[in-house]
């Protein structure tokens, strides 16, 4: 199982000592296991216990980066794309890492049983350059496939959009976070790779400077 570090870590790294009812906005890209810590902290009242009134907002990865830059959100739980943007000069920093690897999985149509069988096929990711895109490409490389030549990649957006595309045979494989993997397996689709079994890909908590 994937290791999720201290669910309450968000509460003490977000603002330090906070005034009562300080409002904060956190951006996520989907409501799934990847962002479980934020959801648990909200539902269990951990934010309120620290004097924070938190709002979790779902938005696409690119919009999340823009919102963080403009101050429309205070924190983003998106990691890979934000860190790459920081390298290019975006004034943000990562203040916590609460997962030691990614829970993402590659789920394929029923006829595919391995990554190697996907040469020449189509992959659905969220956004180009986002963590699912990078993770999937690294998995393909691990199995000796060139993601630039051997697989055609489509940016499909949300989890729901990727699942629909797979079910409708628009793409042959998608990368997605639990619990979708369990539901898709019940529908006859195959989990052909789990990212955390191939390489470690930390999940952090970027904040605007």
Residue pairs with C-beta under 8 A, 6 or more apart in sequence:
2 33
2 99
2 100
2 101
2 102
2 103
2 196
3 99
3 100
3 101
4 36
4 37
4 98
4 99
5 97
5 98
5 99
5 100
6 98
7 36
7 37
7 40
7 41
7 44
7 46
7 98
8 41
8 46
9 37
9 96
9 98
10 37
10 38
10 41
10 46
10 47
10 96
10 98
10 205
11 41
11 46
11 47
11 49
11 50
11 52
12 50
13 95
13 96
13 205
14 24
14 47
14 50
14 52
14 75
14 207
15 22
15 24
15 50
15 52
18 50
18 51
18 52
19 51
20 51
21 51
21 53
22 51
22 52
22 53
23 52
23 53
23 54
23 55
24 47
24 52
24 53
24 54
24 55
24 74
24 75
25 54
25 55
25 56
25 57
25 72
25 73
25 74
25 75
26 38
26 54
26 55
26 56
26 57
26 73
26 74
26 75
26 76
26 77
27 56
27 57
27 58
27 59
27 64
27 67
27 68
27 73
27 75
27 76
27 77
27 78
28 34
28 35
28 38
28 56
28 57
28 58
28 59
28 64
28 77
28 78
29 35
29 58
29 59
29 60
29 61
29 64
29 78
29 126
29 130
29 158
30 58
30 126
30 158
30 159
30 177
31 39
31 58
32 159
32 176
32 177
32 178
32 179
32 180
33 103
33 177
33 178
33 179
34 77
34 99
34 102
34 103
34 104
34 177
34 203
35 56
35 77
37 77
37 98
37 99
38 56
38 77
39 56
40 46
41 47
41 54
42 54
42 56
47 53
47 54
57 73
59 67
60 126
60 127
60 157
60 158
61 78
61 81
61 126
61 127
61 129
61 130
61 131
62 81
62 127
64 73
64 76
64 78
64 81
64 82
65 76
65 78
65 81
65 82
65 85
65 90
66 72
67 73
67 76
68 75
68 76
68 82
68 90
68 92
68 206
68 208
69 85
69 90
69 91
69 92
69 208
71 208
74 207
74 208
75 205
75 206
75 207
75 208
76 82
76 92
76 205
76 206
76 207
77 205
78 130
78 131
78 206
79 94
79 131
79 202
79 203
79 204
79 205
79 206
80 129
80 130
80 131
80 134
80 201
81 127
81 129
81 130
81 131
82 90
82 92
82 94
82 206
83 94
83 204
83 206
84 129
85 92
86 92
86 93
86 206
91 208
91 209
92 206
92 207
92 208
92 209
93 206
93 207
93 209
94 204
94 205
94 206
94 207
95 204
95 205
95 206
95 207
96 204
96 205
97 202
97 203
97 204
97 205
98 203
98 204
98 205
99 202
99 203
100 200
100 202
101 195
101 196
101 199
101 200
101 201
101 202
101 203
102 131
102 135
102 195
102 196
102 201
102 203
103 177
103 178
103 195
103 196
104 131
104 132
104 135
104 136
104 175
104 176
104 177
104 194
104 195
104 201
105 175
105 176
105 177
105 178
105 180
105 181
105 191
105 193
105 194
105 195
106 115
106 136
106 139
106 173
106 174
106 175
106 191
106 192
106 193
106 194
106 195
107 166
107 173
107 174
107 175
107 176
107 180
107 181
107 184
107 185
107 189
107 190
107 191
107 192
108 118
108 166
108 172
108 173
108 189
108 190
108 192
109 166
109 169
109 172
109 173
109 189
109 190
110 188
110 189
110 190
112 118
112 121
112 172
112 173
112 190
112 192
113 190
113 192
114 143
114 192
115 139
115 140
115 142
115 143
115 145
115 192
115 193
116 143
116 144
116 145
118 140
118 145
118 150
118 151
118 172
118 173
118 192
119 145
119 150
119 151
120 150
120 151
121 151
121 152
121 171
121 172
121 173
122 151
122 152
122 153
122 154
122 170
122 171
122 172
122 173
123 136
123 140
123 147
123 151
123 152
123 153
123 154
123 171
123 172
123 173
123 174
123 175
124 153
124 154
124 156
124 162
124 165
124 166
124 170
124 171
124 173
124 174
124 175
125 132
125 133
125 136
125 153
125 154
125 155
125 156
125 162
125 174
125 175
126 132
126 133
126 155
126 156
126 157
126 158
126 162
127 133
127 155
127 157
128 153
128 155
131 201
132 175
132 176
133 153
133 155
133 175
134 201
135 175
135 195
135 201
136 147
136 153
136 175
137 147
137 153
138 195
138 198
138 199
138 201
139 193
139 195
139 198
140 146
140 147
140 150
140 151
141 147
142 198
142 199
143 193
145 151
147 153
154 165
154 170
154 171
156 162
156 165
156 171
156 174
159 176
159 177
159 180
162 171
162 174
162 175
162 176
163 174
163 176
163 180
163 184
164 170
165 171
165 174
166 172
166 173
166 174
166 184
166 189
167 187
173 192
175 195
176 184
181 191
184 191
185 191
195 201
